[in-house]
Amino acid sequence: MTPRVRGYPPRVSRTPAYAAQLRDALTRAVRGVSERDLARATEALVSRYRSVAPATAPILASDVHVAAYAAYRMPATHAALSRVLRDLAARGLEPRSLLDLGGGTGAAAWAAAGAFDSLESVKVLDQVEAALALGRDLVREAPSEVLARATFARAVAGDWPQLEADLVTVSYVLSELEERAQETLVADAMQRGRVVVVAEPGTPDGYARVLRVRAAMIAEGWTVLGPCPHEDGCPLVGTDWCHFAARVNRSAEHRRLKGADLSYEDEKFSWVAAARPGVLETKAGQANSARILRHPLKRKGFVEFQVCRPDGTAGREVVSKKAGERYRAARDAEWGDTLP
Ligand SMILES: C[S@@+](CC[C@H](N)C(=O)[O-])C[C@H]1O[C@@H](n2cnc3c(N)ncnc32)[C@H](O)[C@@H]1O
């Protein structure tokens, strides 16, 4: 990997095209499953994911549960991971290999293939064979060669094979594990990856897990790549929680399964990414600009932001029309972007 910390180069994102291809592949994959079974399994998963207790047995307990997960959750986890990985790509990260721990049906693999032109190999590990089988099925007609060649293998946390990768992802997995097992999984990811990304639901408890991961990464001397523009304590602790949103376009099945009318939903997520010492040329804090923490308020003649700053504080920033080019960039900036 030749990661560089630099600005945001203009780059045409493949993510929307990949999201559409994934939606089509999911529609095909669940076509044979009875709608009633799918709806029942979706309901069971929704209530399971609402409870924050660690799982004592695999949550994806049957083929129908796997199909329901893929149809109603995978577009959302794919959207969240795409947002995170595009952020890292824009910073110049160019991983050649991806290892996705607890990767299930392969959401992070699709997101990485959409974000990084540099990707040459993808390996997804999970404890549930049915999820891996569906993941293999989905990539069969994938839009990229690297995705079509992705391997999906069964492995249980604590007993991952000794693999290494430029990028290791742990996406929406920690909530299913006891705290000790979460720590072990993150340590395993850090042993195997040069850059590690952890994403969790954008809830206060998801954020709390992400904060613990961030602390473990900093304690090992890793460089935080995002979302934080600094490595001090999080200024939001006790008052708020750091989370972002990714827009997910819903397919007709997705809408039916969730009993929803809207053609889209916003997936809320929390995340942290860090690089092993020596991987980056520059410390993140030196190169980063403030991170936008809420939907910007676009007023006549100025844009108001809530941001997290490189000096470790959080607060309000205003970019007015007088700022010229910067103001024009500020009008386009969104929640989760860096402040222009
Ligand atoms: C909520 S799903 C997330 C799947 C995928 N990473 C995504 O973002 O869509 C959690 C995944 O973690 C896997 N998992 C949970 N505990 C595990 C363990 N002990 N060993 C291996 N995989 C595990 C589950 O089988 C499931 O596929």
Ligand as a Chemical Component Dictionary entry (heavy atoms), coordinates in Angstrom:
data_LIG
# 
_chem_comp.id                   LIG 
_chem_comp.type                 NON-POLYMER 
_chem_comp.pdbx_formal_charge   0 
_chem_comp.three_letter_code    LIG 
# 
loop_
_chem_comp_atom.comp_id 
_chem_comp_atom.atom_id 
_chem_comp_atom.alt_atom_id 
_chem_comp_atom.type_symbol 
_chem_comp_atom.charge 
_chem_comp_atom.model_Cartn_x 
_chem_comp_atom.model_Cartn_y 
_chem_comp_atom.model_Cartn_z 
_chem_comp_atom.pdbx_ordinal 
LIG C1  C1  C 0  -24.391 -7.618  11.793 1  
LIG S1  S1  S 1  -23.514 -8.785  10.850 2  
LIG C2  C2  C 0  -22.411 -7.754  9.899  3  
LIG C3  C3  C 0  -21.991 -8.395  8.644  4  
LIG C4  C4  C 0  -21.114 -7.522  7.743  5  
LIG N1  N1  N 0  -19.846 -7.261  8.360  6  
LIG C5  C5  C 0  -21.816 -6.253  7.358  7  
LIG O1  O1  O 0  -21.295 -5.176  7.668  8  
LIG O2  O2  O -1 -22.887 -6.319  6.735  9  
LIG C6  C6  C 0  -22.382 -9.478  12.021 10 
LIG C7  C7  C 0  -21.542 -10.564 11.418 11 
LIG O3  O3  O 0  -20.558 -10.949 12.360 12 
LIG C8  C8  C 0  -20.426 -12.339 12.335 13 
LIG N2  N2  N 0  -19.902 -12.803 13.627 14 
LIG C9  C9  C 0  -20.408 -12.536 14.845 15 
LIG N3  N3  N 0  -19.710 -13.169 15.795 16 
LIG C10 C10 C 0  -18.725 -13.851 15.145 17 
LIG C11 C11 C 0  -17.680 -14.704 15.584 18 
LIG N4  N4  N 0  -17.534 -15.007 16.871 19 
LIG N5  N5  N 0  -16.849 -15.235 14.658 20 
LIG C12 C12 C 0  -17.023 -14.946 13.338 21 
LIG N6  N6  N 0  -18.004 -14.160 12.860 22 
LIG C13 C13 C 0  -18.843 -13.607 13.753 23 
LIG C14 C14 C 0  -21.841 -12.812 12.117 24 
LIG O4  O4  O 0  -21.912 -14.157 11.664 25 
LIG C15 C15 C 0  -22.367 -11.818 11.099 26 
LIG O5  O5  O 0  -22.140 -12.224 9.788  27 
# 
loop_
_chem_comp_bond.comp_id 
_chem_comp_bond.atom_id_1 
_chem_comp_bond.atom_id_2 
_chem_comp_bond.value_order 
_chem_comp_bond.pdbx_ordinal 
LIG C1  S1  SING 1  
LIG S1  C2  SING 2  
LIG S1  C6  SING 3  
LIG C2  C3  SING 4  
LIG C3  C4  SING 5  
LIG C4  N1  SING 6  
LIG C4  C5  SING 7  
LIG C5  O1  DOUB 8  
LIG C5  O2  SING 9  
LIG C6  C7  SING 10 
LIG C7  O3  SING 11 
LIG C7  C15 SING 12 
LIG O3  C8  SING 13 
LIG C8  N2  SING 14 
LIG C8  C14 SING 15 
LIG N2  C9  SING 16 
LIG N2  C13 SING 17 
LIG C9  N3  DOUB 18 
LIG N3  C10 SING 19 
LIG C10 C11 SING 20 
LIG C10 C13 DOUB 21 
LIG C11 N4  SING 22 
LIG C11 N5  DOUB 23 
LIG N5  C12 SING 24 
LIG C12 N6  DOUB 25 
LIG N6  C13 SING 26 
LIG C14 O4  SING 27 
LIG C14 C15 SING 28 
LIG C15 O5  SING 29 
# 
